[in-house]
């Protein structure tokens, strides 16, 4: 079970153009978003630690995401 609630995920899918969203579709996307979010967050923590910081900044998240995309993940 995902920690990301169905309602926000449903809104994302609807904003992408869907008229209706099944619960299973929302749950599937939430799980995928959570998996990728976890990978990004873990890399952001590594980047902040490398910079000698305990606080994760937006730029850590953005750089971690860019790194993930460049690796083709």
Phi and psi in degrees as GROMACS dihedral restraints (atoms count N, CA, C in turn):
[ dihedral_restraints ]
;  ai    aj    ak    al  type     phi  dphi    fc
    3     4     5     6     1   -82.6    20    10
    4     5     6     7     1   153.4    20    10
    6     7     8     9     1   -88.2    20    10
    7     8     9    10     1   -10.0    20    10
    9    10    11    12     1   -86.5    20    10
   10    11    12    13     1   123.7    20    10
   12    13    14    15     1   -66.2    20    10
   13    14    15    16     1   152.4    20    10
   15    16    17    18     1   -63.1    20    10
   16    17    18    19     1   -43.0    20    10
   18    19    20    21     1   -56.5    20    10
   19    20    21    22     1   -48.9    20    10
   21    22    23    24     1   -64.6    20    10
   22    23    24    25     1   -35.9    20    10
   24    25    26    27     1   -66.6    20    10
   25    26    27    28     1   -41.5    20    10
   27    28    29    30     1   -59.1    20    10
   28    29    30    31     1   -42.4    20    10
   30    31    32    33     1   -61.9    20    10
   31    32    33    34     1   -40.1    20    10
   33    34    35    36     1   -60.9    20    10
   34    35    36    37     1   -45.7    20    10
   36    37    38    39     1   -65.5    20    10
   37    38    39    40     1   -41.3    20    10
   39    40    41    42     1   -64.8    20    10
   40    41    42    43     1   -39.1    20    10
   42    43    44    45     1   -66.2    20    10
   43    44    45    46     1   -21.6    20    10
   45    46    47    48     1   -80.5    20    10
   46    47    48    49     1    -6.2    20    10
   48    49    50    51     1   117.6    20    10
   49    50    51    52     1    -1.1    20    10
   51    52    53    54     1   -72.5    20    10
   52    53    54    55     1   139.6    20    10
   54    55    56    57     1   -83.7    20    10
   55    56    57    58     1   -39.7    20    10
   57    58    59    60     1  -134.1    20    10
   58    59    60    61     1   150.3    20    10
   60    61    62    63     1  -134.2    20    10
   61    62    63    64     1   121.3    20    10
   63    64    65    66     1   -73.6    20    10
   64    65    66    67     1   155.2    20    10
   66    67    68    69     1   -62.3    20    10
   67    68    69    70     1   -38.2    20    10
   69    70    71    72     1   -64.7    20    10
   70    71    72    73     1   -34.3    20    10
   72    73    74    75     1   -67.4    20    10
   73    74    75    76     1   -42.9    20    10
   75    76    77    78     1   -63.2    20    10
   76    77    78    79     1   -42.5    20    10
   78    79    80    81     1   -65.2    20    10
   79    80    81    82     1   -42.4    20    10
   81    82    83    84     1   -61.0    20    10
   82    83    84    85     1   -46.0    20    10
   84    85    86    87     1   -66.1    20    10
   85    86    87    88     1   -40.7    20    10
   87    88    89    90     1   -59.1    20    10
   88    89    90    91     1   -42.2    20    10
   90    91    92    93     1   -65.9    20    10
   91    92    93    94     1   -40.6    20    10
   93    94    95    96     1   -66.0    20    10
   94    95    96    97     1   -44.8    20    10
   96    97    98    99     1   -60.9    20    10
   97    98    99   100     1   -40.1    20    10
   99   100   101   102     1   -66.1    20    10
  100   101   102   103     1   -41.7    20    10
  102   103   104   105     1   -61.3    20    10
  103   104   105   106     1   -48.1    20    10
  105   106   107   108     1   -68.4    20    10
  106   107   108   109     1   -38.7    20    10
  108   109   110   111     1   -61.0    20    10
  109   110   111   112     1   -39.1    20    10
  111   112   113   114     1   -64.0    20    10
  112   113   114   115     1   -43.8    20    10
  114   115   116   117     1   -61.9    20    10
  115   116   117   118     1   -44.5    20    10
  117   118   119   120     1   -63.8    20    10
  118   119   120   121     1   -46.2    20    10
  120   121   122   123     1   -62.4    20    10
  121   122   123   124     1   -41.5    20    10
  123   124   125   126     1   -62.3    20    10
  124   125   126   127     1   -43.0    20    10
  126   127   128   129     1   -67.3    20    10
  127   128   129   130     1   -37.6    20    10
  129   130   131   132     1   -63.1    20    10
  130   131   132   133     1   -38.8    20    10
  132   133   134   135     1   -63.2    20    10
  133   134   135   136     1   -43.9    20    10
  135   136   137   138     1   -60.2    20    10
  136   137   138   139     1   -42.9    20    10
  138   139   140   141     1   -63.9    20    10
  139   140   141   142     1   -43.7    20    10
  141   142   143   144     1   -64.6    20    10
  142   143   144   145     1   -43.6    20    10
  144   145   146   147     1   -61.2    20    10
  145   146   147   148     1   -41.5    20    10
  147   148   149   150     1   -61.1    20    10
  148   149   150   151     1   -33.6    20    10
  150   151   152   153     1   -83.3    20    10
  151   152   153   154     1     1.5    20    10
  153   154   155   156     1    79.2    20    10
  154   155   156   157     1    22.8    20    10
  156   157   158   159     1  -114.7    20    10
  157   158   159   160     1   152.1    20    10
  159   160   161   162     1   -99.1    20    10
  160   161   162   163     1   -19.1    20    10
  162   163   164   165     1   -91.7    20    10
  163   164   165   166     1   129.0    20    10
  165   166   167   168     1   -84.6    20    10
  166   167   168   169     1   127.7    20    10
  168   169   170   171     1  -105.2    20    10
  169   170   171   172     1   163.9    20    10
  171   172   173   174     1   -56.8    20    10
  172   173   174   175     1   -39.8    20    10
  174   175   176   177     1   -65.7    20    10
  175   176   177   178     1   -27.4    20    10
  177   178   179   180     1   -66.4    20    10
  178   179   180   181     1   -44.4    20    10
  180   181   182   183     1   -63.4    20    10
  181   182   183   184     1   -46.4    20    10
  183   184   185   186     1   -64.0    20    10
  184   185   186   187     1   -42.3    20    10
  186   187   188   189     1   -66.8    20    10
  187   188   189   190     1   -42.1    20    10
  189   190   191   192     1   -61.1    20    10
  190   191   192   193     1   -41.2    20    10
  192   193   194   195     1   -64.2    20    10
  193   194   195   196     1   -46.2    20    10
  195   196   197   198     1   -59.5    20    10
  196   197   198   199     1   -40.2    20    10
  198   199   200   201     1   -64.6    20    10
  199   200   201   202     1   -40.2    20    10
  201   202   203   204     1   -64.7    20    10
  202   203   204   205     1   -41.6    20    10
  204   205   206   207     1   -66.1    20    10
  205   206   207   208     1   -43.0    20    10
  207   208   209   210     1   -66.2    20    10
  208   209   210   211     1   -24.8    20    10
  210   211   212   213     1   -82.3    20    10
  211   212   213   214     1    -9.4    20    10
  213   214   215   216     1    81.1    20    10
  214   215   216   217     1    24.2    20    10
